[in-house]
């Protein structure tokens, strides 16, 4: 479980840095999917 959360954290961090460079609907969609995954 901890490895999964670590992977998710790194993935979100990567997405955030990408969003700062070039915002795109796809990245925002992926972020919402990850948030739903964390909540469930």
Biopython code that builds the backbone (N, CA, C, O; Angstrom):
import numpy as np
from Bio.PDB.StructureBuilder import StructureBuilder

atoms = [
    (1, "UNK", "N", (0.830, -1.210, 0.000)),
    (1, "UNK", "CA", (0.000, 0.000, 0.000)),
    (1, "UNK", "C", (0.863, 1.258, 0.000)),
    (1, "UNK", "O", (0.586, 2.205, -0.736)),
    (2, "UNK", "N", (1.889, 1.267, 0.811)),
    (2, "UNK", "CA", (2.744, 2.454, 0.892)),
    (2, "UNK", "C", (3.407, 2.745, -0.452)),
    (2, "UNK", "O", (3.559, 3.906, -0.832)),
    (3, "UNK", "N", (3.799, 1.700, -1.168)),
    (3, "UNK", "CA", (4.413, 1.902, -2.475)),
    (3, "UNK", "C", (3.416, 2.521, -3.444)),
    (3, "UNK", "O", (3.778, 3.378, -4.250)),
    (4, "UNK", "N", (2.167, 2.090, -3.368)),
    (4, "UNK", "CA", (1.139, 2.655, -4.237)),
    (4, "UNK", "C", (0.963, 4.138, -3.968)),
    (4, "UNK", "O", (0.890, 4.940, -4.899)),
    (5, "UNK", "N", (0.895, 4.506, -2.686)),
    (5, "UNK", "CA", (0.734, 5.917, -2.337)),
    (5, "UNK", "C", (1.950, 6.730, -2.770)),
    (5, "UNK", "O", (1.818, 7.874, -3.203)),
    (6, "UNK", "N", (3.119, 6.140, -2.652)),
    (6, "UNK", "CA", (4.340, 6.827, -3.080)),
    (6, "UNK", "C", (4.290, 7.081, -4.580)),
    (6, "UNK", "O", (4.629, 8.169, -5.046)),
    (7, "UNK", "N", (3.864, 6.072, -5.330)),
    (7, "UNK", "CA", (3.749, 6.203, -6.778)),
    (7, "UNK", "C", (2.739, 7.280, -7.143)),
    (7, "UNK", "O", (2.992, 8.106, -8.021)),
    (8, "UNK", "N", (1.592, 7.271, -6.468)),
    (8, "UNK", "CA", (0.550, 8.276, -6.720)),
    (8, "UNK", "C", (1.076, 9.670, -6.404)),
    (8, "UNK", "O", (0.842, 10.617, -7.156)),
    (9, "UNK", "N", (1.787, 9.788, -5.287)),
    (9, "UNK", "CA", (2.347, 11.088, -4.893)),
    (9, "UNK", "C", (3.315, 11.611, -5.953)),
    (9, "UNK", "O", (3.243, 12.773, -6.353)),
    (10, "UNK", "N", (4.213, 10.749, -6.398)),
    (10, "UNK", "CA", (5.182, 11.153, -7.419)),
    (10, "UNK", "C", (4.481, 11.507, -8.724)),
    (10, "UNK", "O", (4.866, 12.448, -9.417)),
    (11, "UNK", "N", (3.440, 10.734, -9.047)),
    (11, "UNK", "CA", (2.692, 10.978, -10.280)),
    (11, "UNK", "C", (1.996, 12.334, -10.232)),
    (11, "UNK", "O", (2.009, 13.084, -11.209)),
    (12, "UNK", "N", (1.386, 12.641, -9.085)),
    (12, "UNK", "CA", (0.717, 13.938, -8.909)),
    (12, "UNK", "C", (1.738, 15.072, -8.988)),
    (12, "UNK", "O", (1.500, 16.098, -9.626)),
    (13, "UNK", "N", (2.864, 14.870, -8.336)),
    (13, "UNK", "CA", (3.923, 15.884, -8.351)),
    (13, "UNK", "C", (4.372, 16.161, -9.789)),
    (13, "UNK", "O", (4.583, 17.310, -10.178)),
    (14, "UNK", "N", (4.513, 15.092, -10.564)),
    (14, "UNK", "CA", (4.902, 15.207, -11.964)),
    (14, "UNK", "C", (3.835, 15.964, -12.747)),
    (14, "UNK", "O", (4.155, 16.837, -13.554)),
    (15, "UNK", "N", (2.578, 15.632, -12.510)),
    (15, "UNK", "CA", (1.474, 16.302, -13.203)),
    (15, "UNK", "C", (1.435, 17.785, -12.880)),
    (15, "UNK", "O", (1.236, 18.616, -13.767)),
    (16, "UNK", "N", (1.625, 18.118, -11.606)),
    (16, "UNK", "CA", (1.586, 19.523, -11.185)),
    (16, "UNK", "C", (2.681, 20.321, -11.895)),
    (16, "UNK", "O", (2.434, 21.435, -12.358)),
    (17, "UNK", "N", (3.862, 19.768, -11.980)),
    (17, "UNK", "CA", (4.947, 20.472, -12.663)),
    (17, "UNK", "C", (4.635, 20.623, -14.152)),
    (17, "UNK", "O", (4.989, 21.627, -14.771)),
    (18, "UNK", "N", (3.969, 19.615, -14.720)),
    (18, "UNK", "CA", (3.571, 19.688, -16.130)),
    (18, "UNK", "C", (2.501, 20.756, -16.322)),
    (18, "UNK", "O", (2.527, 21.511, -17.294)),
    (19, "UNK", "N", (1.567, 20.809, -15.388)),
    (19, "UNK", "CA", (0.475, 21.784, -15.474)),
    (19, "UNK", "C", (1.028, 23.208, -15.436)),
    (19, "UNK", "O", (0.540, 24.089, -16.144)),
    (20, "UNK", "N", (2.035, 23.423, -14.617)),
    (20, "UNK", "CA", (2.649, 24.758, -14.521)),
    (20, "UNK", "C", (3.273, 25.153, -15.859)),
    (20, "UNK", "O", (3.223, 26.316, -16.258)),
    (21, "UNK", "N", (3.857, 24.177, -16.541)),
    (21, "UNK", "CA", (4.495, 24.466, -17.826)),
    (21, "UNK", "C", (3.458, 24.629, -18.936)),
    (21, "UNK", "O", (3.500, 25.588, -19.706)),
    (22, "UNK", "N", (2.530, 23.681, -19.006)),
    (22, "UNK", "CA", (1.558, 23.682, -20.102)),
    (22, "UNK", "C", (0.236, 23.065, -19.648)),
    (22, "UNK", "O", (0.051, 21.853, -19.762)),
    (23, "UNK", "N", (-0.675, 23.876, -19.140)),
    (23, "UNK", "CA", (-1.965, 23.376, -18.659)),
    (23, "UNK", "C", (-2.756, 22.719, -19.780)),
    (23, "UNK", "O", (-2.816, 23.229, -20.898)),
    (24, "UNK", "N", (-3.358, 21.585, -19.464)),
    (24, "UNK", "CA", (-4.178, 20.909, -20.470)),
    (24, "UNK", "C", (-5.326, 20.160, -19.802)),
    (24, "UNK", "O", (-5.170, 19.662, -18.687)),
    (25, "UNK", "N", (-6.469, 20.073, -20.463)),
    (25, "UNK", "CA", (-7.647, 19.381, -19.913)),
    (25, "UNK", "C", (-7.341, 17.933, -19.531)),
    (25, "UNK", "O", (-7.873, 17.416, -18.549)),
    (26, "UNK", "N", (-6.481, 17.288, -20.316)),
    (26, "UNK", "CA", (-6.155, 15.886, -20.042)),
    (26, "UNK", "C", (-5.514, 15.735, -18.670)),
    (26, "UNK", "O", (-5.859, 14.823, -17.918)),
    (27, "UNK", "N", (-4.582, 16.626, -18.341)),
    (27, "UNK", "CA", (-3.916, 16.561, -17.045)),
    (27, "UNK", "C", (-4.910, 16.789, -15.912)),
    (27, "UNK", "O", (-4.856, 16.112, -14.886)),
    (28, "UNK", "N", (-5.811, 17.738, -16.100)),
    (28, "UNK", "CA", (-6.816, 18.006, -15.068)),
    (28, "UNK", "C", (-7.733, 16.795, -14.892)),
    (28, "UNK", "O", (-8.128, 16.458, -13.776)),
    (29, "UNK", "N", (-8.061, 16.150, -16.007)),
    (29, "UNK", "CA", (-8.896, 14.945, -15.948)),
    (29, "UNK", "C", (-8.188, 13.841, -15.173)),
    (29, "UNK", "O", (-8.790, 13.176, -14.330)),
    (30, "UNK", "N", (-6.912, 13.655, -15.465)),
    (30, "UNK", "CA", (-6.133, 12.620, -14.781)),
    (30, "UNK", "C", (-6.032, 12.920, -13.289)),
    (30, "UNK", "O", (-6.085, 12.008, -12.464)),
    (31, "UNK", "N", (-5.887, 14.185, -12.948)),
    (31, "UNK", "CA", (-5.823, 14.573, -11.542)),
    (31, "UNK", "C", (-7.113, 14.202, -10.818)),
    (31, "UNK", "O", (-7.079, 13.682, -9.702)),
    (32, "UNK", "N", (-8.245, 14.470, -11.455)),
    (32, "UNK", "CA", (-9.536, 14.147, -10.835)),
    (32, "UNK", "C", (-9.691, 12.641, -10.670)),
    (32, "UNK", "O", (-10.249, 12.176, -9.677)),
    (33, "UNK", "N", (-9.198, 11.881, -11.643)),
    (33, "UNK", "CA", (-9.264, 10.416, -11.560)),
    (33, "UNK", "C", (-8.436, 9.924, -10.376)),
    (33, "UNK", "O", (-8.870, 9.049, -9.626)),
    (34, "UNK", "N", (-7.246, 10.490, -10.216)),
    (34, "UNK", "CA", (-6.368, 10.100, -9.103)),
    (34, "UNK", "C", (-7.021, 10.449, -7.771)),
    (34, "UNK", "O", (-6.963, 9.660, -6.828)),
    (35, "UNK", "N", (-7.639, 11.619, -7.687)),
    (35, "UNK", "CA", (-8.307, 12.030, -6.449)),
    (35, "UNK", "C", (-9.417, 11.049, -6.095)),
    (35, "UNK", "O", (-9.581, 10.684, -4.931)),
    (36, "UNK", "N", (-10.180, 10.622, -7.101)),
    (36, "UNK", "CA", (-11.257, 9.658, -6.860)),
    (36, "UNK", "C", (-10.678, 8.332, -6.378)),
    (36, "UNK", "O", (-11.239, 7.682, -5.495)),
    (37, "UNK", "N", (-9.544, 7.938, -6.970)),
    (37, "UNK", "CA", (-8.898, 6.681, -6.585)),
    (37, "UNK", "C", (-8.444, 6.735, -5.129)),
    (37, "UNK", "O", (-8.581, 5.757, -4.396)),
    (38, "UNK", "N", (-7.905, 7.874, -4.715)),
    (38, "UNK", "CA", (-7.435, 8.033, -3.331)),
    (38, "UNK", "C", (-8.613, 7.988, -2.364)),
    (38, "UNK", "O", (-8.525, 7.375, -1.301)),
    (39, "UNK", "N", (-9.715, 8.640, -2.734)),
    (39, "UNK", "CA", (-10.886, 8.690, -1.853)),
    (39, "UNK", "C", (-11.501, 7.308, -1.652)),
    (39, "UNK", "O", (-11.960, 6.980, -0.558)),
    (40, "UNK", "N", (-11.507, 6.495, -2.722)),
    (40, "UNK", "CA", (-12.109, 5.154, -2.624)),
    (40, "UNK", "C", (-11.157, 4.125, -2.059)),
    (40, "UNK", "O", (-11.523, 2.958, -1.919)),
]
sb = StructureBuilder()
sb.init_structure("model")
sb.init_model(0)
sb.init_chain("A")
sb.init_seg("    ")
for serial, (resi, resn, name, xyz) in enumerate(atoms, 1):
    if name == "N":
        sb.init_residue(resn, " ", resi, " ")
    sb.init_atom(name, np.array(xyz, "f"), 0.0, 1.0, " ", f" {name:<3s}", serial, name[0])
structure = sb.get_structure()
